[in-house]
Structures are given as C-alpha cells and as structure tokens.
Amino acid sequence: MPVLGITGGIATGKTTFTRRLVKVLNGEVFDVDATARELLQNNEAVKAAVVAAFGKGVVDETGQISRPRLREIVFQDPAKRKALEAIIHPAVREEWKRKAGQLENSPTWFLVDHPLLYETGADQVLKQVVVVACSASTQRSRLLKERGLPPHVADGILSAQWPLGEKIKRADFLVWSDTPLAQLDVQATQLANLLMR
C-alpha cells in the first residue's frame, strides 16, 4: 500500500486538490478533518472528554458539541487548543491505523488529507508529503468570504498553524492553488504520473 500525506493550511485548497488527485490516482482518501468532526459528533468517549475539558457550554441544544463555540474557545487560547488536540489527535490516529490496516496488502494509494500533518509529527510516518499552498491573502479571503468566519477567528486559526513557507520547505511535492480549478487538474495529473513511475 503506497501512502501519501497531503497537507497545507486551512483554506489553501488541500481537500479540493485531494479530490482531484484521487480521480487520477488509484486511491482512497482518509480525511483527518472529516474524521475529527465525526468523532466529535458520534464518539461518546471523545464527546465526554471534550465536555470535561471545556464545560457544558460547548454542547448545543441538540446535545451535540457545538463546533463554532469550541472553535471560539480554542483559537483564542493556545493552551486550550493543545488540550483539544490531545483529545482528538490520538482518536483520529486510531481511525487512521484501522483504515491503513484494511488496505495494507492493497496496491491502492492511501491518501491522508491532514491539515496539521507537520504540527502533529505525522511526517515521521508519512514519508512522501504534498503541500498545497496559496498566497496568504487568498487564504484569508477564503476563510472570510467562503467560510464566513469572523476576522478574529480566521486570524486565530491562521496564527495557530505553522507558516506555509515552513511547510513548503519540508515538502516532497508542492501544488500551488492560486489558480483556476482546471490548473489543479493539470497538477493532479502531473503528480500522479510522477508517483506512478
């Protein structure tokens, strides 16, 4: 099972690129963000740990963890962000290992879409890493306009992540997403060709 890590920063186009790459590369995607959301919503142990760490105020009227409330808390306080990561990342890693185990003897590529790949040390496991990047102005604009985040929340998230320049230095492959979607398709095809050599 060949494995490829795909990272970048929030709103750099990483997930959009991953969807395009998986179409031209025989692969399965493990989406770390989606898995974290799923765990927050459906894993009772994770939910209980989050409520214990952050209080009942993070629970909405339906009994679910309110991601907007949780986001407001953790991106204003680095210690609280670390506390959340200590709950979520080990649980995500277990899901990742389980999925990788299912594909262990398969020729299928295992694409790990992981926004905090370097921050969590996952690059020690994922030997080939693609960084999807764009300009800082594009990244911030996408957070404000496409995701509708308040400026202080967007800035908190951006400052919590490693600078894109640092990730680019470590990357095996770089994809630039300040381009039309058709250019992302071209880059996906070029990368797939390189990987399959």
N, C-alpha and C positions, 0 to 999 in steps of 0.2 A: 504494500500500500504506500504509494508516494504521498508525501504530506507537504502542504504549502501554507504558510501563515500569511494572512493579508491584514495589514493594519494601515493606520494613518491617524487622523484626528477626527473629532466629531465634525460632521458636515463636510468632509473632504471628498465624498463620493465613493467611499470604500465599498459600501454594500451595493451600490449601483454597478460598480466595476465587477464585483464578485459575481453578480447575477449574469453579467455578460460573459465573464471568463468561463463559468460553469457550462455555458451553452456550447463552447468550442473545445472544452477540455472534458474528457470523461471523468466527472467528479461528483462528489457530494459535499454540500456546504454545512459546516457547523457554525451557526451564528451565535456568538457569545452574548451579544446584546439581547437577542430574542430569548435565549435560554435563561438569562438573568431575569428578564421580565416574567417568563413562565414560572420560574422558581418563586419569585416574589408573590405571584398570584396563587399558585397551586401547591407549593411545598409547605406543609404545616410547620415543619421544624424551622425553615428559613423565616416564615412569617412570624413565628413566635420569637425567634431571636431578634428580629428587627423591632418588634414591639417592645421587647425587653430593653433593647439598647436605646430606642428613641421615644418611647412612650406611646400611649394610646392615641395621641393627636395625629399620628401618621396613618391611622385607619379611617377610611371614609364611611359614609352612611350605609354602604352595602356590606361592610365588614372586610373589604379588601384594603391592601396597602395602597395609599394614595401616592403615586409616583411623583406628581408635581409637588406635594407637600414634602416628601422625602428629599427631592432634588433641592428645594429651597433650603433645607436644613444642611445637607451635606456639602453643598458647594459654597456655603458661607463660612464653613469651619473645617479646616483640613483634618483635624483630629476626628471629627465625626465622619468625614469621608473615609478615612482609614478604617474606622470601626465598621462601616457598612461593607467596605471591600473585604474585611476579614470574615464577614458572614457570607457574602455572595461568592467570592472567587473560589474558595475550596469546594463549594457545592457545584459550581459551574465546571471545575476541573474534573469532578467525579463523573458528570454527564459526558464530558469530552472523552474521558478514558473509556467509558462504556461504549460510546459510539465508535471510537477508534478500534476497540476490541472486536466489534462486529465486522469491521472492514479489513482486519489485519492481513488476511490472506487474499485480498482482492486487488486487482490491478487498478481499481478506481482511485482517482486522486481524492484525497481528503483535504478540503479547503477550509481552513479555520479563519473565519472572519472575526478578528479580535481587536477592538479599538485600543485596548490597554496592553497590547502584546509585550512591548518593551517594559512598560511600567510594572508589570506583574512577573517579569522574568521568564515569560513563555518562550522567548527566543532561545533559551537553553534547550528546549525540546524541539522547537520548530526550526530546523536547520536552514530552510530556504524561506526568505521573507520578502514579500512585496509591500512597498509603502505607496499608498495612494495619497497624493498631495495636491494642494491648490494654493493660491495666494491667501494671505491672512485676511484680506478684505473680502474675498469671495466666501471664505469660511464663515466669517462673522455675519455677512449678509444673508447667507443661507439659514443660519440659526435664527436671525431676527425675522426675516421675511417668510421663509418656507416653513419653519417650525414654530414661529410665533412666540419665541422666548423673550421675556423682558431683558433689556440690555444688561442689567446687573447679574442675571442668572447666566446669560450667554458668556459674559466676561469671566464669571466664576468657573464655569466649565472649561473654558479655553485656558485659563491660568493653571488649572489643576492637571492638565495634560502636559506631557513632555513637548518641548518646541518641535515643530515639524522638521526643522533643519537638523536636529539631533537624530531623529528617526531616519531621515534621508541618508545621513552619513553611514548608518548601520545597515541599510537595505541591501539586499542582493539584487533587487529589481525596483525601478521607480516608474510609477504611472502618474501622469500629470492630468488632473481632471478639470482644469480651467479651459475646457474645450467643448465643442458640440458632442452630443452623445455618439454620433457616427464615428468620431475620433476615438472614443473609448472602445468602440467595437474593433477598430483597427488595432489599438494597443492590446486588446484581449487576444486577438488572433496572433499577433506577433509574439506575445508572451507564451501562448500555448505552443506555438511552433518551437520556441526555444526550449521549453520544458520537456517536450516530447522527443527531442533529439537524442 
